[in-house]
């Protein structure tokens, strides 16, 4: 791989990243998110049925009965299911909500010809959902501020800005995917977004640390050449790390089922974009901001009082 081609590739990929980020922000602003029950509020009911009944049999009946997409999750024991749904009619959370829900579920699952035992039913109010959304946003903000503080301490601000922009790029791209597809955005997806921050930060720090070492070791070398050498030196490690992580997340996606689908998809996209942005934006932005070996040149301290 010629260095000049690598430089051109970095510039082109950085331009693509900028266009994707602008497009992603527009998608988020126009489409918004399909908030899950964790944020909007709703009803969570646990039922016990015959062990032979599967989720594919439950889902159509519940969707038709409640006129909405009902989340059906297998619980810890065979035949036990956790149902999540919203907009329950004639529900009074202060008194008869559990009784009303029991009747509705038994009627909805009557075609199965199986005994339906409702183990428990609870209502998540909109106020609690709003608090969860606020706390989730606060957690994301605190994580970003902590990362910003660490990068500012560890690197010169130009290198730190490249790593930070790569993090923002990855998070925005994942959020845009969920806004575009209108997949449910719940607490597990939020957990995946926070995990993506840590994973992408790892790649960015490896490359930035290598750039810093080359700036100190080879101060006469052009910054474009230093960035290229840093990417080449860390490329194999980045590919091995990302590849093995993608294999794990892919297995989780395939075998984890519906409850972990949002988490797995978010992680899969985050790993791909994190690897791409760390190599392209994370290395190119400091160069555009004027990073030179002089910024890491040791300063002589005068002995004069």
C-alpha positions in Angstrom: 0.0 0.0 0.0 1.5 3.3 -1.1 1.5 6.1 1.4 0.1 8.6 -1.1 -2.9 6.2 -1.7 -3.3 5.8 2.1 -3.4 9.5 2.5 -6.0 10.0 -0.2 -8.0 7.1 1.3 -8.0 8.8 4.7 -9.2 12.1 3.2 -11.9 10.5 1.2 -13.1 8.4 4.2 -13.1 11.4 6.4 -15.3 13.3 3.9 -17.7 10.3 3.8 -17.8 10.3 7.6 -18.7 13.9 7.7 -21.5 13.4 5.1 -22.8 10.4 7.0 -22.8 12.3 10.3 -24.8 15.2 8.8 -27.2 12.8 7.2 -27.6 10.9 10.5 -28.3 14.1 12.4 -31.0 15.0 9.9 -32.6 11.5 10.2 -32.7 11.8 14.0 -34.3 15.2 13.8 -36.9 14.2 11.2 -37.8 10.6 12.3 -37.2 10.6 16.0 -37.1 7.4 18.1 -39.5 4.6 18.7 -39.2 4.7 22.5 -39.7 1.4 24.3 -41.9 0.8 27.3 -38.8 1.5 29.5 -39.2 5.2 28.5 -42.8 5.6 27.6 -44.5 3.5 30.3 -46.8 0.5 29.9 -47.7 -2.8 31.4 -45.4 -5.7 32.2 -47.1 -9.1 32.8 -45.7 -12.5 33.6 -47.7 -15.5 32.7 -47.3 -19.3 33.0 -48.5 -21.5 30.1 -48.1 -25.0 28.8 -44.4 -25.7 28.1 -45.2 -26.8 24.5 -46.4 -23.3 23.5 -43.9 -21.2 21.7 -43.6 -17.4 21.2 -44.6 -17.7 17.6 -48.0 -18.9 18.8 -48.4 -16.2 21.4 -47.3 -13.2 19.4 -50.1 -13.1 16.7 -52.8 -13.6 19.3 -51.6 -10.9 21.6 -50.9 -8.5 18.8 -54.4 -8.9 17.5 -56.0 -8.6 20.9 -54.2 -5.5 22.0 -53.9 -3.9 18.5 -50.1 -3.3 19.0 -46.8 -5.0 19.0 -46.5 -7.0 22.2 -43.1 -8.0 23.4 -43.0 -11.7 24.3 -39.8 -12.7 26.2 -39.1 -16.1 27.6 -38.5 -16.1 31.4 -36.3 -18.2 33.6 -38.5 -21.3 33.5 -40.1 -23.3 30.6 -43.6 -22.1 29.9 -43.1 -18.8 31.7 -43.3 -15.6 29.6 -42.9 -11.9 30.2 -45.3 -9.7 28.2 -44.7 -6.0 27.6 -47.4 -3.8 26.1 -49.0 -0.4 26.4 -52.3 1.5 26.0 -54.3 -0.9 28.1 -58.0 0.1 28.1 -60.0 0.5 31.2 -57.0 0.2 33.5 -57.0 1.9 36.9 -53.5 1.7 38.3 -54.9 2.5 41.8 -57.2 -0.5 42.1 -58.3 -3.0 39.5 -55.4 -2.9 36.9 -54.2 -6.5 37.7 -57.7 -8.0 37.6 -58.5 -6.3 34.3 -55.2 -7.4 32.7 -55.8 -11.0 33.8 -59.1 -11.1 32.1 -57.7 -9.5 28.9 -54.8 -12.0 28.7 -57.0 -15.0 29.4 -59.4 -13.9 26.6 -56.6 -13.2 24.2 -54.9 -16.6 24.7 -58.2 -18.6 24.8 -57.6 -20.1 21.3 -54.5 -21.9 22.6 -56.8 -24.1 24.8 -54.3 -24.0 27.6 -54.6 -22.8 31.2 -53.3 -19.3 31.5 -51.9 -18.4 34.9 -51.0 -14.7 35.5 -48.2 -14.6 38.0 -47.8 -10.9 38.3 -48.6 -7.6 36.5 -47.2 -4.2 37.0 -47.7 -0.8 35.4 -44.7 1.5 34.5 -46.1 5.0 34.5 -45.1 7.7 32.0 -43.4 9.7 34.8 -41.1 6.8 35.6 -40.3 6.4 31.9 -39.5 10.1 31.6 -37.1 9.8 34.6 -35.4 6.8 32.9 -35.0 8.8 29.7 -33.5 11.8 31.6 -31.2 9.6 33.6 -30.1 7.7 30.5 -29.3 11.0 28.7 -27.4 12.2 31.8 -25.4 9.0 31.9 -24.4 9.5 28.3 -23.4 13.1 28.9 -21.4 12.3 32.0 -19.6 9.5 30.1 -18.7 11.9 27.3 -17.4 14.5 29.7 -15.3 12.0 31.5 -13.8 10.8 28.2 -13.2 14.4 27.2 -11.3 15.1 30.5 -9.2 11.9 30.1 -8.3 12.7 26.5 -7.4 16.3 27.3 -5.1 15.0 30.1 -3.5 12.2 28.1 -3.0 13.9 24.7 -2.5 17.3 23.1 -5.9 18.9 22.4 -5.7 18.3 18.6 -5.2 14.5 19.1 -7.9 14.5 21.8 -10.4 16.3 19.4 -9.9 13.6 16.8 -10.6 10.8 19.2 -13.6 12.7 20.7 -15.1 13.4 17.2 -14.8 9.7 16.3 -16.8 8.8 19.5 -19.5 11.3 18.6 -19.6 10.0 15.0 -20.1 6.4 16.2 -22.9 7.2 18.6 -24.8 9.5 16.2 -24.6 6.8 13.5 -26.1 4.1 15.7 -28.8 6.5 16.9 -29.6 7.4 13.3 -30.0 3.7 12.4 -32.6 3.2 15.1 -34.4 6.4 14.1 -34.4 5.3 10.4 -35.6 1.7 11.1 -37.9 2.7 14.0 -36.7 -0.2 16.0 -37.6 0.0 19.6 -35.1 2.1 21.6 -35.0 0.7 25.2 -32.6 0.4 28.1 -30.6 -2.4 26.5 -29.9 -0.3 23.4 -28.9 2.6 25.7 -26.5 0.2 27.4 -25.1 -0.8 24.0 -24.5 2.9 23.1 -22.5 3.4 26.4 -20.5 0.2 25.6 -19.8 1.6 22.1 -18.2 4.7 23.7 -15.7 2.5 25.5 -14.9 0.3 22.6 -14.4 3.1 20.1 -12.3 5.0 22.6 -10.0 2.0 22.9 -9.2 2.1 19.1 -8.8 5.8 19.0 -6.4 5.8 21.9 -4.2 3.1 20.4 -3.9 5.1 17.1 -3.4 8.4 18.9 -0.8 7.0 21.2 1.1 5.7 18.2 0.9 9.0 16.4 2.3 10.7 19.5 5.2 8.3 19.7 6.1 8.9 16.1 5.9 12.7 16.5 8.5 12.5 19.3 10.7 9.9 17.6 10.6 11.4 14.1 10.1 15.1 14.4 11.4 15.8 10.9 8.8 13.6 9.3 5.7 15.1 7.7 2.5 14.8 9.7 0.8 13.0 6.7 3.6 10.3 6.7 3.4 10.0 10.5 -0.3 9.4 10.4 0.1 6.8 7.7 2.8 4.9 9.6 0.7 5.0 12.8 -2.3 3.5 10.9 -0.2 0.8 9.3 1.5 -0.1 12.6 -1.9 -0.6 14.4 -4.0 -1.9 11.5 -3.5 -5.6 12.1 -4.2 -5.2 15.8 -7.3 -3.2 15.1 -8.6 -5.7 12.5 -8.0 -8.7 14.8 -9.7 -7.0 17.8 -12.7 -5.8 15.8 -13.0 -9.1 14.0 -13.1 -11.3 17.1 -15.5 -8.8 18.8 -17.8 -8.9 15.7 -17.8 -12.7 15.8 -19.0 -12.6 19.5 -21.6 -9.9 18.9 -22.8 -11.8 15.7 -23.3 -15.0 17.8 -25.2 -13.0 20.4 -27.3 -11.5 17.6 -28.2 -14.9 16.1 -28.6 -16.9 19.3 -29.8 -14.2 21.7 -33.2 -13.9 20.2 -35.6 -10.9 20.5 -34.6 -9.6 23.9 -31.0 -9.0 22.8 -31.6 -8.1 19.2 -31.5 -4.3 19.7 -28.3 -4.6 21.9 -26.6 -6.8 19.4 -27.5 -4.7 16.3 -26.3 -1.5 18.1 -23.0 -3.1 19.1 -22.5 -4.6 15.6 -23.0 -1.2 13.9 -20.9 0.6 16.6 -17.9 -1.7 16.2 -17.9 -1.3 12.4 -18.3 2.5 12.5 -15.9 2.7 15.5 -13.1 0.9 13.6 -13.8 3.1 10.5 -13.9 6.4 12.3 -10.8 5.7 14.5 -8.7 5.1 11.4 -10.1 7.9 9.2 -11.5 10.8 11.3 -9.4 10.1 14.4 -6.2 10.3 12.5 -7.1 12.9 9.9 -8.8 15.6 12.1 -5.7 16.4 14.1 -3.8 16.8 10.8 -6.4 19.3 9.6 -6.2 21.2 12.9 -2.4 21.7 12.4 -0.8 19.1 14.5 3.0 19.1 14.1 5.9 17.5 15.9 6.6 20.9 17.5 3.6 20.3 19.8 5.4 17.4 21.5 8.8 18.9 21.4 10.4 18.9 24.9 10.7 22.4 26.3 13.9 23.6 28.0 13.3 24.9 31.5 15.5 27.8 32.5 17.5 27.5 35.7 17.3 31.2 36.2 15.2 32.2 39.2 
